[in-house]
Amino acid sequence: MATKGIDAEEVTRIKLARTVVVRRERMGVSQRELAVLCGIDRSFLNGVERGHRSPTLQALVKIADGLGTTVSMLTKGILKPEAGEVWDQDEWDRTVLDEAEREESEMGGTEEVEA
């Protein structure tokens, strides 16, 4: 789904929002569970995930920690959209998933907890 007519700042917020959502869903946790893991308010996290809120650096660090990643991985590729770039959410989501999988493989994959 391509969306035209949105400015660069909005594209940046949306890219960050989708990155957080995709990574959270990959973890298999609810928005409420992630908010608890991050130590932030769920309604604030909801605003970030909807692209309506821009987190402070401190909040972004908490979100990255809760997702088990780094701020640099959350923000990779979200700044400086190319001139004439058209936002494509499906393409972005695939990129985020690919990056998360690559990050996990570099860290030795996910570990299973024995019962």
C-alpha positions as CSV (number, residue, x, y, z in Angstrom):
1,M,0.0,0.0,0.0
2,A,1.6,3.2,-1.1
3,T,0.7,6.5,0.4
4,K,1.4,9.8,-1.3
5,G,1.3,13.3,0.0
6,I,2.9,12.9,3.4
7,D,5.9,14.9,4.5
8,A,9.3,13.6,5.4
9,E,8.8,14.0,9.2
10,E,5.6,12.0,9.1
11,V,7.3,9.3,7.0
12,T,10.0,9.1,9.7
13,R,7.4,8.7,12.5
14,I,5.5,6.1,10.5
15,K,8.7,4.1,9.7
16,L,9.6,4.1,13.4
17,A,6.1,3.1,14.3
18,R,6.0,0.2,11.9
19,T,9.5,-0.9,13.1
20,V,8.3,-1.1,16.7
21,V,5.0,-2.9,15.8
22,V,6.7,-5.5,13.5
23,R,9.4,-6.2,16.1
24,R,6.9,-6.4,18.9
25,E,4.7,-8.8,17.0
26,R,7.7,-10.9,16.1
27,M,8.4,-11.2,19.8
28,G,4.8,-12.4,20.3
29,V,4.0,-9.8,23.0
30,S,1.0,-7.4,23.3
31,Q,1.4,-3.7,23.4
32,R,0.6,-3.8,27.1
33,E,3.3,-6.4,27.8
34,L,5.9,-4.4,25.8
35,A,5.0,-1.3,27.7
36,V,5.6,-3.1,31.0
37,L,8.9,-4.5,29.7
38,C,9.9,-1.0,28.6
39,G,8.8,0.7,31.8
40,I,6.7,3.2,29.8
41,D,3.0,4.0,29.7
42,R,0.9,1.8,27.3
43,S,-0.9,4.8,25.9
44,F,2.4,6.5,25.1
45,L,3.6,3.3,23.4
46,N,0.3,3.2,21.5
47,G,0.9,6.8,20.2
48,V,4.4,5.8,19.1
49,E,3.1,2.7,17.3
50,R,0.4,4.7,15.5
51,G,3.0,7.3,14.4
52,H,1.3,10.0,16.4
53,R,4.1,10.4,19.1
54,S,7.8,11.0,18.7
55,P,9.6,9.4,21.6
56,T,12.4,11.2,23.4
57,L,15.8,9.6,23.2
58,Q,15.3,8.2,26.7
59,A,12.0,6.6,25.7
60,L,13.5,5.2,22.5
61,V,16.3,3.6,24.6
62,K,13.6,2.0,26.8
63,I,11.6,0.7,23.8
64,A,14.8,-0.7,22.2
65,D,15.7,-2.5,25.5
66,G,12.2,-3.9,25.8
67,L,12.4,-5.2,22.3
68,G,15.9,-6.7,22.9
69,T,17.6,-4.5,20.3
70,T,19.4,-1.2,20.0
71,V,18.3,2.3,19.2
72,S,20.5,2.1,16.1
73,M,18.6,-1.0,14.9
74,L,15.2,0.6,15.5
75,T,16.2,3.7,13.6
76,K,18.1,2.1,10.8
77,G,16.9,3.5,7.5
78,I,14.2,5.8,8.8
79,L,15.9,9.1,8.3
80,K,16.4,11.1,5.1
81,P,13.8,9.7,2.7
82,E,14.9,9.8,-0.9
83,A,13.5,12.6,-3.0
84,G,10.2,11.4,-4.5
85,E,10.1,8.4,-2.2
86,V,6.7,6.8,-1.9
87,W,5.9,5.2,1.4
88,D,5.1,1.5,1.1
89,Q,4.2,-0.1,4.4
90,D,4.4,-3.7,3.2
91,E,7.8,-3.2,1.8
92,W,9.0,-1.5,5.0
93,D,7.6,-4.3,7.1
94,R,9.4,-6.9,5.0
95,T,12.7,-4.9,5.4
96,V,12.2,-4.7,9.2
97,L,11.6,-8.5,9.4
98,D,14.6,-9.2,7.3
99,E,16.8,-7.0,9.5
100,A,15.4,-8.6,12.7
101,E,16.2,-12.1,11.3
102,R,19.7,-11.0,10.3
103,E,20.3,-9.5,13.7
104,E,19.1,-12.7,15.4
105,S,21.3,-14.9,13.3
106,E,24.3,-12.8,14.0
107,M,23.5,-13.1,17.7
108,G,23.3,-16.9,17.4
109,G,19.6,-17.2,16.9
110,T,16.9,-17.3,19.5
111,E,17.3,-19.5,22.5
112,E,14.5,-21.8,23.6
113,V,13.8,-22.1,27.3
114,E,13.7,-25.7,28.6
115,A,10.6,-26.6,30.7
